Amino acid sequence: MNSLVVTENNELNVCTEVLEKYLKLAQGHKTIKPIALAIYILTYVCPLISALCLLLTLVAYLALPDLRTVPGFNAVLLSLSLLLAQMALICLSFIPTPSTLCTSVGIITHFLWLWHFSWSFLSSLHMFQMFTDKIPEATMKGGKKLIYAARVTTLSLIGPLVVVLAVIVSSYMTSHTFGYGHMSCFLDSLFLLGLSVVAPICFVSICNLTFLGITVARIREINQLTSLSSVEVEQHKYFLLYVKLSSVTGVFWVVTFVAEAIDSDVLWIISLVLNGLQGFTIFVCFLCKKRIYQLFSSRSRSLSAQTACVQQPAKTGD
């Protein structure tokens, strides 16, 4: 017996069992798998948590003058670049492709991530340079601080600009496109992705790990010196914290590469958590310390004392 029959009036008669079978299949395709749902949720939730932590880090830097050292400046720019990069990446998923807006946001997103990688490298490089000097300087005053900030910020922008411009020029010469926004709101080919994203990440990660290894050796050497004061030892531990931080944030991407290579959903979830919560990692390393709590407490008492002094004359006048 045929399951599908066309009558003389051109009507289609379908067997009930066949119809129910395909309806169940259609409903099954619409059901979202738990692993896919978890990936979707983590894609947005983790960066949002990271953004909140990064904002708290920036607020702490602005509120506490004692944190405005050279390592503090590097940490703030590392946080700011990561915050902008993660927010730009989230915006990509809400932009239709292909479009001019898609291309523009793709270029900006690529630049911001490269800028973040630059700050990760420069932060580790600065820490390494501090350990090569006999007397490391954690603080700079007046003009020196401004000159350092201007110089290192300029250096952090040169690399990303060169890479993005190279992608645009080479893509336009070969295919008359900008290299962004054609297939997705990011780079158009795996070749460009590997050359202008994966390669910089690998370079930064290798450099940071190298700096970390040398710094650890230097720390052991310093701790063996009896003439070094406890304050200087604490400064070196403070520097090491930032080297670890910039190294870890680069190494996290290795999990993403492995997940992509073997197409593992479990590793994808792990990579989403690690990379999505980089801001949380920075927050924990930078703010979750006893010294920061003491600085906030001291700042709070100082503000309370100033408020009391302002209110006291007003009461006396009454």
Protein Blocks (a to p, Z undefined) as FASTA:
>chain_A
ZZbdcdfkopacddfklmmmmmmmmmmmmpccfklmmmmmmmmmmmmmmmmmmmmmmmmm
mmmmklmcfklmmmmmmmmmmmmmmmmmmmmmmpccddfklmmmmmmmmmmmmmmmmmmm
mmmmmmmmmmmpmbdcfbdehjlmmmmmmmmmmmmmmmmmmmmmmmmmmmmmmnopghia
klmccdfbfklmmmmmmmmmmmmmmmmmmmmmmmmmmmmmmmmpmkbcfklmmmmmmmmm
mmmmmmmmmmmmmmmmmmmmnopaklmmmmmmmmmmmmmmmmmmmmmcfklmmmmmmmmm
mmmmmmmmmmmmmmmmZZ
